[in-house]
């Protein structure tokens, strides 16, 4: 019986008990290899998480400041500031594209909207659907054959790069009926592959160097491979062979066009198992509904989170063996309310695939927290959601496998715009909470004096920095030298100044 993944995402988040996150490879007779980036014991405590963050996201930094002759500058005041965190904090924000497409009517709102966005986050996920049914008013790149609409995507990409945001594209291929153009269905599968190849080469090639990350294939654990799309029956448990064939084709084409970009595979429903008696629509294009106990595939298989985790890990293994591993595993985060212990255990399990993990579409809707929560006053709901988001982000940053954290709809969680298209907004608690985390608690900003060797020492987060100093006789630090701090740079960094 066909059902609907969108309603599943909503209903699976409500009233679920935390599923025990078991090793998906247990029962094989030997323990799996545990990659270096599993967390060990954290227990989800914020104190432990904060200590883990210091250990895995920071390092001791030593700088030596020299004059133009190579002599140490002694006892000189300098300023060190992190200008961009190495860890990506972003939002998959289709509304930005929607505001752009509405033109002059929303131009001023878009400008303000983007300034708020960039004041908090350092990455933006620009939407590039092949098509998307009008219900969600998403960007549609080729809803009609040969009629390309790239302006909205290009505008977000250019804006992101101009404002020092890392730009990600989402998604290159999503095999649901609403995201594959209708005109594709009149062609046989080999011809469909040719059109897909043209799409991949055109988009990735055009935005080479501008888009650094892509969700290359979206929701393959729940959806059919392209050649089986006509037989889609959600949840569609595609065979590993067909998934590998589909994904490897996409990754090969994409990497030929831009070897330096990073291409992810992305999915949902691995954190928690769907409960019973959910009202689910027949599919995304059908208003009929059905009631069934649990989520069953066409063959009767009960689709659990554990099953999907096992399939995800095995899929990555197969892709690696074939020579086409993705750069990272995308975990959407449509999981509803989870405990810190569940969260860390889930990341540990998925890290067994041996790849970095990206949180790609995190949300925290009021409906995620149950019926009693919805009875609370709206302001109290907003405060509790802000506290939950802070906890969730802290535990994600504390896990060594996690490489980025993208919201789905951060701006909706963080702001309200009561006058429709007017550039007037109100802050919700999430906005200041996340801004304080990223720009205060997880930030490095030091005012230091060089020692007799022209050196300074401090602890700092990985990322992009500026060393700022003033000329002799001036207390204004108005000369800056950019530099990067990662895990492996040799210390001390030596900087030659104009002094």
C-alpha positions as CSV (number, residue, x, y, z in Angstrom):
1,X,0.0,0.0,0.0
2,X,1.4,3.4,-0.9
3,X,2.1,5.9,1.8
4,X,3.7,9.3,2.3
5,X,7.2,10.2,3.6
6,X,6.3,13.7,4.4
7,X,3.5,12.7,6.8
8,X,5.8,10.0,8.1
9,X,8.4,12.7,9.0
10,X,5.7,14.6,10.9
11,X,4.0,11.7,12.6
12,X,7.2,9.7,13.5
13,X,8.3,12.7,15.6
14,X,5.3,12.6,17.9
15,X,4.8,10.4,20.9
16,X,7.6,8.0,20.2
17,X,9.7,6.2,22.8
18,X,13.4,6.2,22.2
19,X,14.4,3.1,20.3
20,X,17.5,1.4,21.5
21,X,20.2,2.0,19.0
22,X,21.8,-1.3,18.4
23,X,24.8,-2.2,16.3
24,X,23.3,-2.9,12.8
25,X,26.1,-5.3,12.0
26,X,25.8,-7.4,15.2
27,X,25.2,-11.1,14.8
28,X,27.9,-11.4,12.2
29,X,30.1,-13.3,14.6
30,X,32.8,-10.5,14.9
31,X,32.6,-6.9,16.2
32,X,32.8,-4.3,13.5
33,X,35.8,-2.0,13.1
34,X,35.1,1.2,15.1
35,X,36.5,4.3,13.2
36,X,38.5,6.8,15.1
37,X,35.7,9.3,15.1
38,X,33.2,7.5,17.3
39,X,32.6,9.4,20.5
40,X,33.3,6.8,23.2
41,X,31.4,7.6,26.4
42,X,29.7,10.9,26.5
43,X,26.3,10.0,28.1
44,X,24.8,13.1,26.6
45,X,25.7,15.4,29.5
46,X,26.3,19.0,28.5
47,X,29.3,19.2,30.7
48,X,30.9,16.2,29.0
49,X,29.8,17.6,25.6
50,X,31.5,20.9,26.3
51,X,34.7,19.1,27.2
52,X,34.4,17.0,24.1
53,X,34.0,20.2,22.0
54,X,37.2,21.7,23.4
55,X,39.1,18.5,22.6
56,X,37.9,17.9,19.1
57,X,37.1,21.4,17.8
58,X,40.0,23.4,19.2
59,X,43.8,23.3,19.5
60,X,46.7,25.1,21.1
61,X,48.0,27.9,18.7
62,X,51.3,29.6,18.7
63,X,52.0,32.6,16.6
64,X,55.2,34.6,16.1
65,X,55.1,38.1,14.7
66,X,58.1,39.4,12.8
67,X,59.0,42.8,11.3
68,X,59.8,43.3,7.7
69,X,63.4,42.4,8.4
70,X,62.5,39.1,10.1
71,X,63.1,40.3,13.6
72,X,60.6,39.4,16.4
73,X,58.3,42.2,17.4
74,X,58.4,42.3,21.2
75,X,55.7,43.3,23.6
76,X,53.4,44.4,20.9
77,X,49.6,44.3,21.3
78,X,47.7,42.2,18.7
79,X,44.2,41.0,18.2
80,X,43.2,37.5,17.1
81,X,39.7,36.8,15.8
82,X,38.0,33.7,14.3
83,X,36.4,35.1,11.2
84,X,34.7,31.8,10.1
85,X,34.3,28.6,11.9
86,X,35.6,25.4,10.2
87,X,32.5,23.7,11.3
88,X,29.5,24.6,9.1
89,X,26.3,26.0,10.6
90,X,23.8,26.4,7.9
91,X,20.1,26.3,6.8
92,X,18.4,24.7,3.9
93,X,16.3,27.7,3.1
94,X,14.0,27.4,0.1
95,X,12.2,30.6,1.2
96,X,15.2,32.6,0.0
97,X,14.7,31.4,-3.5
98,X,10.9,32.0,-3.2
99,X,11.4,35.6,-2.1
100,X,13.8,36.1,-5.0
101,X,11.3,34.8,-7.5
102,X,8.6,37.1,-6.3
103,X,10.7,40.0,-7.5
104,X,10.3,43.7,-6.5
105,X,7.4,42.9,-4.1
106,X,9.7,41.1,-1.7
107,X,13.1,42.6,-2.6
108,X,13.4,44.7,0.6
109,X,12.3,41.8,2.7
110,X,14.8,39.5,1.1
111,X,17.6,42.0,1.8
112,X,16.7,42.1,5.5
113,X,16.1,38.4,5.7
114,X,19.5,37.7,4.3
115,X,21.2,40.1,6.7
116,X,19.6,38.3,9.7
117,X,20.6,34.9,8.2
118,X,24.2,35.9,7.7
119,X,24.5,37.4,11.1
120,X,24.1,34.0,12.6
121,X,25.1,31.2,10.2
122,X,28.2,30.6,8.0
123,X,26.6,28.3,5.3
124,X,23.6,28.3,3.1
125,X,21.9,25.4,1.4
126,X,20.5,26.6,-1.9
127,X,17.7,24.5,-3.4
128,X,18.0,23.2,-7.0
129,X,15.2,20.7,-7.5
130,X,14.8,19.3,-11.0
131,X,11.2,20.1,-10.4
132,X,8.9,20.3,-7.4
133,X,5.2,20.3,-7.3
134,X,3.6,23.7,-6.7
135,X,2.3,22.8,-3.2
136,X,5.6,23.8,-1.6
137,X,6.6,26.5,-4.2
138,X,10.1,25.2,-4.3
139,X,12.7,26.1,-7.0
140,X,12.0,24.3,-10.2
141,X,15.0,24.1,-12.6
142,X,13.5,22.3,-15.5
143,X,9.8,21.6,-14.9
144,X,9.3,21.9,-18.7
145,X,11.7,20.2,-21.0
146,X,14.6,22.5,-22.1
147,X,13.2,25.5,-20.1
148,X,15.9,26.1,-17.6
149,X,15.3,28.3,-14.5
150,X,18.6,28.8,-12.7
151,X,18.4,32.5,-11.7
152,X,17.1,32.0,-8.2
153,X,19.7,29.3,-7.4
154,X,22.5,31.4,-9.0
155,X,21.4,34.5,-7.0
156,X,21.6,32.6,-3.7
157,X,24.9,31.1,-4.6
158,X,26.4,34.5,-5.5
159,X,25.0,36.1,-2.4
160,X,26.4,33.3,-0.2
161,X,29.9,33.5,-1.7
162,X,29.9,37.3,-1.5
163,X,29.1,37.1,2.2
164,X,31.7,34.4,3.1
165,X,29.1,31.7,3.4
166,X,29.9,28.2,2.3
167,X,27.3,27.3,-0.3
168,X,25.7,23.8,-0.6
169,X,23.2,22.6,-3.3
170,X,20.2,20.5,-2.6
171,X,19.3,18.1,-4.3
172,X,20.8,16.9,-7.6
173,X,18.6,13.8,-7.8
174,X,15.5,12.9,-5.7
175,X,13.5,10.1,-7.2
176,X,10.0,10.9,-6.0
177,X,7.3,11.5,-8.5
178,X,7.0,15.2,-7.5
179,X,10.7,15.9,-8.1
180,X,11.3,14.2,-11.5
181,X,9.7,16.2,-14.3
182,X,6.7,14.8,-16.0
183,X,8.3,15.0,-19.4
184,X,10.9,12.4,-18.4
185,X,8.3,9.6,-18.3
186,X,7.8,9.5,-22.0
187,X,11.4,8.3,-22.5
188,X,12.9,4.9,-21.9
189,X,15.4,4.4,-19.1
190,X,18.6,4.8,-21.2
191,X,17.3,8.1,-22.5
192,X,16.3,9.2,-19.0
193,X,19.9,8.6,-17.9
194,X,21.1,10.8,-20.7
195,X,18.9,13.7,-19.6
196,X,20.0,13.1,-16.0
197,X,23.6,13.3,-17.1
198,X,23.0,16.6,-18.9
199,X,21.4,18.0,-15.7
200,X,24.3,16.9,-13.5
201,X,27.0,18.1,-15.9
202,X,25.2,21.4,-16.5
203,X,24.6,22.4,-12.9
204,X,27.8,21.0,-11.3
205,X,29.9,22.3,-14.1
206,X,28.3,25.8,-14.2
207,X,28.7,26.2,-10.4
208,X,32.1,24.6,-10.1
209,X,34.1,26.4,-7.4
210,X,31.1,28.3,-6.2
211,X,29.1,25.4,-4.6
212,X,31.4,23.4,-2.4
213,X,28.9,20.8,-1.1
214,X,26.0,19.0,-2.8
215,X,23.3,16.6,-1.7
216,X,23.9,14.4,-4.7
217,X,21.2,11.7,-4.1
218,X,18.4,12.3,-1.7
219,X,16.3,9.7,0.2
220,X,17.5,6.6,-1.6
221,X,16.7,4.3,1.4
222,X,13.0,5.1,1.0
223,X,12.6,5.7,-2.7
224,X,13.2,3.8,-5.9
225,X,16.1,4.0,-8.2
226,X,15.3,6.1,-11.3
227,X,14.6,3.0,-13.4
228,X,11.9,1.8,-11.0
229,X,10.3,5.2,-10.3
230,X,7.1,4.2,-12.2
231,X,6.6,1.4,-9.7
232,X,7.2,3.5,-6.6
233,X,5.4,2.3,-3.6
234,X,6.4,4.1,-0.4
235,X,8.3,3.0,1.5
236,X,10.1,1.6,-1.5
237,X,12.9,-0.7,-0.2
238,X,15.1,-0.5,-3.3
239,X,17.7,-3.3,-3.7
240,X,21.3,-2.4,-2.7
241,X,22.4,-3.4,-6.3
242,X,20.0,-0.8,-7.8
243,X,20.9,1.9,-5.2
244,X,24.6,1.4,-5.9
245,X,24.1,1.5,-9.6
246,X,22.0,4.7,-9.4
247,X,24.3,6.5,-6.9
248,X,27.6,5.5,-8.5
249,X,26.3,6.9,-11.8
250,X,25.5,10.3,-10.2
251,X,28.8,10.5,-8.2
252,X,30.9,9.6,-11.2
253,X,29.4,12.3,-13.4
254,X,29.5,14.9,-10.6
255,X,33.1,14.3,-9.8
256,X,34.1,14.4,-13.4
257,X,32.7,18.0,-13.5
258,X,34.0,19.2,-10.1
259,X,36.6,16.9,-8.4
260,X,37.0,19.4,-5.6
261,X,33.4,19.6,-4.5
262,X,32.0,17.2,-1.9
263,X,29.0,15.1,-2.8
264,X,26.8,13.6,-0.1
265,X,24.0,11.1,0.0
266,X,21.2,12.1,2.3
267,X,18.3,10.4,4.1
268,X,15.9,10.4,7.0
269,X,14.1,7.9,9.3
270,X,17.2,6.3,10.7
271,X,16.9,7.8,14.2
272,X,13.6,6.5,15.3
273,X,11.0,3.9,14.3
274,X,7.6,5.0,13.2
275,X,4.8,4.2,15.6
276,X,1.4,2.5,14.8
277,X,-1.8,3.8,13.4
278,X,-0.5,6.8,11.4
279,X,-2.7,8.5,8.9
280,X,-0.7,8.6,5.7
281,X,-1.5,9.8,2.3
282,X,-1.3,7.4,-0.6
283,X,1.6,9.3,-2.1
284,X,2.7,12.9,-2.6
285,X,0.4,13.4,-5.5
286,X,-2.7,11.6,-4.2
287,X,-5.1,12.9,-1.6
288,X,-6.4,9.4,-0.7
289,X,-5.4,8.2,2.8
290,X,-5.0,4.8,4.4
291,X,-4.6,3.6,8.0
292,X,-2.1,0.9,8.7
293,X,-0.2,-0.3,11.7
294,X,3.4,0.7,11.3
295,X,5.1,1.4,8.0
296,X,5.2,-1.6,5.7
297,X,6.9,-2.1,2.4
298,X,5.1,-3.7,-0.5
299,X,6.5,-7.1,0.4
300,X,5.3,-6.8,4.0
301,X,8.6,-5.8,5.6
302,X,8.2,-3.6,8.6
303,X,10.5,-0.7,8.0
304,X,12.3,0.2,11.2
305,X,15.0,2.7,12.0
306,X,17.4,-0.1,12.8
307,X,16.7,-1.7,9.4
308,X,17.4,1.6,7.6
309,X,20.6,2.2,9.6
310,X,21.9,-1.2,8.6
311,X,21.0,-0.6,5.0
312,X,22.7,2.8,5.1
313,X,26.0,1.4,6.5
314,X,26.0,-1.5,4.0
315,X,25.2,0.9,1.1
316,X,28.3,3.0,1.9
317,X,30.4,-0.1,2.2
318,X,29.2,-1.3,-1.3
319,X,29.9,2.2,-2.8
320,X,33.3,2.3,-1.4
321,X,34.1,-1.2,-2.7
322,X,33.0,0.0,-6.2
323,X,35.2,3.1,-5.9
324,X,32.4,5.6,-5.6
325,X,32.0,6.5,-1.9
326,X,30.2,9.7,-1.0
327,X,32.1,12.4,0.8
328,X,29.9,12.1,3.8
329,X,26.6,10.7,5.1
330,X,23.7,13.1,5.4
331,X,21.3,12.6,8.3
332,X,18.3,14.8,8.0
333,X,17.3,15.2,11.6
334,X,13.5,15.0,11.2
335,X,13.5,12.9,14.3
336,X,11.5,14.9,16.7
337,X,12.5,15.1,20.4
338,X,15.4,12.7,21.2
339,X,17.5,12.4,24.3
340,X,21.2,13.3,24.3
341,X,22.1,9.7,24.9
342,X,20.0,8.6,21.9
343,X,21.6,11.2,19.8
344,X,25.2,10.2,20.7
345,X,24.5,6.5,20.3
346,X,22.9,7.2,16.9
347,X,26.0,9.1,15.7
348,X,28.3,6.3,17.0
349,X,26.4,3.7,15.1
350,X,26.3,5.6,11.8
351,X,30.0,6.5,12.2
352,X,30.7,2.8,11.7
353,X,30.3,3.4,8.0
354,X,33.7,5.2,8.1
355,X,32.6,8.5,6.7
356,X,31.9,12.0,8.3
357,X,28.3,12.7,9.2
358,X,26.4,15.8,8.3
359,X,23.2,16.9,9.9
360,X,21.4,18.1,6.9
361,X,17.8,19.1,7.7
362,X,17.3,19.5,11.4
363,X,14.0,20.9,12.6
364,X,12.3,21.3,16.0
365,X,8.6,21.7,15.5
366,X,6.2,22.2,18.4
367,X,4.3,19.0,17.2
368,X,7.5,17.1,17.9
369,X,7.1,17.4,21.7
370,X,3.6,15.9,22.2
371,X,0.1,17.0,23.0
372,X,0.9,18.4,26.5
373,X,3.6,20.6,25.1
374,X,1.1,22.1,22.6
375,X,-1.1,23.2,25.5
376,X,1.6,25.5,26.8
377,X,1.6,29.3,26.0
378,X,3.4,30.0,22.8
379,X,6.2,32.0,24.5
380,X,6.9,29.1,26.8
381,X,7.0,26.7,23.8
382,X,9.4,29.0,22.1
383,X,11.7,29.1,25.1
384,X,11.7,25.3,25.5
385,X,12.4,24.7,21.8
386,X,15.3,27.1,22.0
387,X,16.7,25.1,24.9
388,X,16.2,21.9,23.1
389,X,17.9,23.2,19.9
390,X,20.9,24.4,22.0
391,X,21.2,21.0,23.6
392,X,20.9,19.2,20.3
393,X,23.5,21.4,18.5
394,X,25.9,21.1,21.5
395,X,25.8,17.3,21.4
396,X,26.2,17.3,17.7
397,X,29.3,19.5,17.8
398,X,30.6,17.3,20.6
399,X,30.7,14.2,18.4
400,X,33.9,13.9,16.3
401,X,32.1,12.3,13.3
402,X,29.8,15.3,12.8
403,X,31.2,17.8,10.2
404,X,28.3,20.2,9.7
405,X,24.9,21.1,11.0
406,X,22.2,22.4,8.7
407,X,18.7,23.3,9.7
408,X,15.6,23.0,7.6
409,X,13.8,26.2,8.3
410,X,16.1,27.9,10.9
411,X,14.6,31.3,9.9
412,X,11.1,30.1,10.6
413,X,12.2,28.8,14.1
414,X,14.2,32.1,14.8
415,X,11.9,34.8,13.4
416,X,8.4,35.8,12.5
417,X,7.4,38.3,9.8
418,X,4.0,39.6,10.9
419,X,3.4,42.0,8.0
420,X,3.8,39.4,5.2
421,X,6.2,40.9,2.6
422,X,7.3,43.9,4.7
423,X,10.9,43.9,5.9
424,X,9.8,43.8,9.5
425,X,10.5,40.8,11.7
426,X,10.3,39.7,15.4
427,X,13.0,37.6,17.0
428,X,12.2,34.3,18.6
429,X,14.4,32.9,21.4
430,X,16.1,30.5,19.0
431,X,17.8,33.3,17.2
432,X,19.7,34.7,20.1
433,X,20.5,31.3,21.6
434,X,22.1,30.1,18.4
435,X,23.8,33.4,17.7
436,X,25.4,33.3,21.2
437,X,26.5,29.7,20.7
438,X,28.2,30.3,17.4
439,X,29.6,33.8,18.0
440,X,30.3,33.8,21.7
441,X,30.6,30.3,23.3
442,X,32.1,28.6,20.2
443,X,34.1,31.6,19.1
444,X,37.8,32.7,19.6
445,X,38.6,36.4,20.0
446,X,41.8,37.3,21.9
447,X,43.7,40.5,22.7
448,X,47.3,39.5,23.4
449,X,50.8,41.0,23.8
450,X,53.8,39.3,22.1
451,X,56.6,38.1,24.4
452,X,60.3,38.7,24.1
453,X,60.4,36.4,21.1
454,X,57.4,38.0,19.4
455,X,55.2,35.0,20.3
456,X,51.7,34.6,21.6
457,X,49.9,31.4,22.8
458,X,46.2,30.7,23.0
459,X,43.6,28.0,22.5
460,X,41.3,28.5,19.4
461,X,38.7,26.8,17.3
462,X,39.6,25.5,13.9
463,X,38.7,27.9,11.2
464,X,39.7,31.1,9.4
465,X,41.3,33.9,11.4
466,X,42.6,37.4,11.2
467,X,45.7,38.6,13.1
468,X,45.3,42.4,13.5
469,X,47.8,44.9,14.7
470,X,48.6,48.6,14.7
471,X,51.6,50.5,13.6
472,X,54.0,51.8,16.4
473,X,52.4,54.6,18.3
474,X,48.9,53.5,17.4
475,X,46.5,51.6,19.5
476,X,44.2,50.9,16.5
477,X,44.6,47.4,15.2
478,X,43.7,48.3,11.6
479,X,46.1,46.0,9.7
480,X,45.0,42.4,9.3
481,X,46.7,39.2,8.1
482,X,44.3,36.3,7.3
483,X,45.3,32.7,8.3
484,X,43.7,29.3,8.8
485,X,43.9,26.9,11.7
486,X,43.3,23.2,11.2
487,X,44.5,20.1,12.9
488,X,47.9,19.7,11.2
489,X,49.5,23.0,10.7
490,X,53.0,23.3,12.2
491,X,53.4,25.8,15.0
492,X,54.4,28.5,15.4
493,X,52.8,30.3,12.6
494,X,55.1,33.1,11.5
495,X,53.8,36.4,10.2
496,X,55.8,39.1,8.6
497,X,54.3,42.5,9.2
498,X,54.7,46.0,7.8
499,X,56.4,47.3,11.1
